[in-house]
Amino acid sequence: MNPAYLAFALLGLIWGSNFLFMKWASVWISPAQIVFLRVLFGLLPILALALATRALKWRHVRHAHHFIVMSLLATSVYYYAFAKGAALLLSSVAGMLSGAIPLFSFLCVWALLRDERPSGRMIAGVVCGFLGVLLIAHPWTGAAGGVDLRGVLYMVAGSLSLGCSFAYARRFLTRLDLSPLALSTWQIGFALVMLSAITDFHGITRITAHTGALAGLVLGLGLLGTGVAYMLYYFIVQRLGALAASSVTYIPPVVALLMGLAFAGEPIRPLHLLAMACILGGVYLLQGGRQVKPVQADVAVRDKRLRADARV
């Protein structure tokens, strides 16, 4: 059996479980504290690997302004918005909404760069995906719908932030001679520095009162959900290619739904299943509708780096 397929399944399981871990941690500490600890423990394995492989160079510091922007868009803001969304929603609902990330990423890249003309199938995919988001939020029912609209908006904001990071990376970072590992290390490192300056640490030790929440945050969100997930993604891209690796986004919503049912007793509602089918169907249409054009080898390498950086 190709080990890349095992890594593919493991990565989907790791990302899908993140929403339950965020939900548990939100009971004890603030979303900002969750993000700080996640970034702290996520940086450790990535930094160790980067130092071991000598991926970091002092000359990279001249690109610090790009690293700072990416640390905001693809780490700090993105993680914070998702932590807030997970605190306000059922973990299964938050996980299902995360399946729409490729839709928001496509819209941001198209709106900001206009370098890809959408086909009819791609437009249908976007419409189908956003129909799924609307079915989950169902704002027409108001507070009686049982879904906190603020949580949905936070999930959308996080997805938009990550989508903007796609556009920024394609515009400014793909021309740089930097490996995905180096970009990731600098990005998360700068995020940790900024989070250290703005996070209110009062009460952060409350997380130690619950062993499960602490383990989920340190191991699930930090070491596995951020650090190991990067390494797995690099491995999958290398073995299966960037397009196949991007298909891992189909797994987390399903995993989040099942974990919410099994470990948190969250209900499965027919409307949510329909919404998830719309979101994943939209992503399928969007990915299948992309026009593959002949490109030079360096462009292919740049696209691979972009995909690796966008799922921090």
Residue pairs with C-beta under 8 A, 6 or more apart in sequence:
2 239
3 239
4 235
4 236
4 239
4 240
7 232
7 235
7 236
7 239
8 236
8 240
8 244
8 245
8 248
9 251
10 232
11 229
11 232
11 233
11 236
11 248
11 251
12 248
12 250
12 251
12 252
12 255
13 251
13 255
14 220
14 224
14 225
14 228
14 229
14 232
15 98
15 225
15 229
15 248
15 251
15 252
15 255
15 311
16 95
16 251
16 252
16 253
16 254
16 255
16 256
16 258
16 259
17 220
17 225
17 255
17 256
17 259
18 220
18 221
18 225
18 252
18 256
19 82
19 86
19 91
19 92
19 94
19 95
19 98
19 252
19 256
19 259
19 260
20 91
20 216
20 256
20 259
20 260
20 263
20 264
21 213
21 216
21 217
21 220
21 221
21 225
22 34
22 82
22 83
22 86
22 87
22 91
22 94
22 221
23 86
23 87
23 90
23 91
23 94
23 264
24 210
24 212
24 213
24 216
24 217
25 34
25 83
25 207
25 213
25 216
25 217
25 221
26 34
26 83
26 86
26 87
27 210
27 213
28 206
28 207
28 209
28 210
28 213
29 37
29 203
29 204
29 206
29 207
30 200
30 203
31 80
31 83
31 84
31 87
32 80
32 83
32 195
32 198
32 199
32 200
33 199
33 200
33 201
33 203
33 204
33 207
34 79
34 83
34 217
34 221
35 76
35 79
35 80
35 83
35 195
35 199
36 192
36 195
36 196
36 199
36 201
36 204
37 204
37 207
37 217
37 218
37 221
37 222
38 79
38 217
38 221
38 222
38 225
38 226
39 75
39 76
39 79
39 188
39 191
39 192
39 195
39 222
39 226
40 192
40 222
41 217
41 218
41 219
41 221
41 222
41 223
41 226
41 227
42 188
42 221
42 222
42 223
42 225
42 226
42 227
43 185
43 188
43 189
43 192
43 226
43 227
44 222
44 223
44 227
45 223
45 227
45 228
45 231
46 181
46 184
46 185
46 188
46 226
46 227
46 230
46 231
47 185
47 189
49 55
49 181
49 231
50 56
50 181
50 182
50 185
53 181
55 179
55 181
55 182
55 185
56 182
56 185
56 186
57 182
60 178
60 182
60 186
63 176
63 178
63 186
64 186
64 190
66 168
66 172
66 173
66 176
67 183
67 186
67 187
67 189
67 190
68 190
68 194
69 168
69 172
70 165
70 168
70 169
70 173
70 183
70 187
70 309
71 187
71 188
71 189
71 190
71 191
71 194
72 161
72 191
72 194
73 161
73 162
73 164
73 165
73 168
74 161
74 162
74 165
74 169
74 187
74 309
74 310
74 312
75 187
75 188
75 191
75 312
76 191
76 194
76 195
77 157
77 158
77 161
78 158
78 161
78 162
78 165
78 312
79 158
80 158
81 154
81 155
81 157
81 158
81 161
82 94
82 98
82 154
82 155
82 158
84 151
84 154
85 94
85 97
85 151
85 152
85 154
85 155
85 158
86 94
86 151
87 151
88 148
88 150
88 151
88 154
89 97
89 147
89 148
89 151
89 152
89 155
90 260
90 264
90 266
91 256
91 259
91 260
91 264
91 266
92 256
92 257
92 259
92 260
92 261
92 264
92 266
92 268
92 272
93 136
93 147
93 151
93 260
93 272
94 151
94 155
94 256
95 252
95 253
95 255
95 256
95 257
95 259
95 260
96 132
96 136
96 253
96 256
96 257
96 272
96 275
96 276
96 279
97 133
97 136
97 152
97 155
97 156
97 159
97 279
98 155
98 159
98 252
98 253
98 256
99 132
99 249
99 250
99 252
99 253
99 276
99 279
99 280
99 283
100 129
100 130
100 132
100 133
100 159
100 279
100 282
100 283
101 159
101 162
101 163
101 249
102 246
102 249
102 283
102 286
102 287
103 125
103 126
103 129
103 130
103 159
103 279
103 282
103 283
103 286
104 156
104 159
104 160
104 162
104 163
105 159
105 162
105 163
105 166
105 310
106 122
106 126
106 163
106 286
107 126
107 163
108 160
108 163
108 164
108 166
108 167
109 115
109 116
109 163
109 166
109 167
109 170
110 116
110 118
111 167
112 164
112 167
112 171
113 167
113 170
113 171
115 170
116 290
116 291
117 291
118 126
118 289
119 289
119 290
119 291
120 289
121 285
121 286
121 288
121 289
122 285
122 286
122 289
122 290
124 282
124 285
124 289
125 281
125 282
125 283
125 284
125 285
125 286
125 287
125 288
125 289
126 282
126 286
127 282
128 278
128 279
128 281
128 282
128 285
129 278
129 279
129 281
129 282
129 283
129 286
130 282
131 278
131 282
132 274
132 275
132 276
132 277
132 278
132 279
132 280
132 281
132 282
133 152
133 156
133 275
133 279
135 271
135 272
135 274
135 275
135 278
136 147
136 152
136 271
136 272
136 275
137 145
137 147
137 149
137 152
138 145
138 147
138 271
139 145
139 149
162 310
165 309
165 310
166 306
166 310
169 305
169 306
169 309
169 310
170 302
170 306
173 183
173 305
173 306
173 309
174 302
174 303
174 305
174 306
175 302
178 305
179 305
180 234
180 304
180 305
180 308
180 309
181 230
181 234
183 305
183 308
183 309
184 230
184 308
184 309
184 312
187 309
187 312
188 226
188 312
207 213
207 214
207 217
208 214
226 312
229 311
230 308
230 312
233 245
233 248
233 308
233 311
234 308
236 244
236 245
236 248
237 245
237 304
237 307
237 308
242 303
242 304
242 307
242 308
243 287
245 307
246 287
246 307
247 287
249 283
250 280
250 283
250 284
253 276
253 279
253 280
254 276
257 268
257 272
257 276
260 266
261 267
261 268
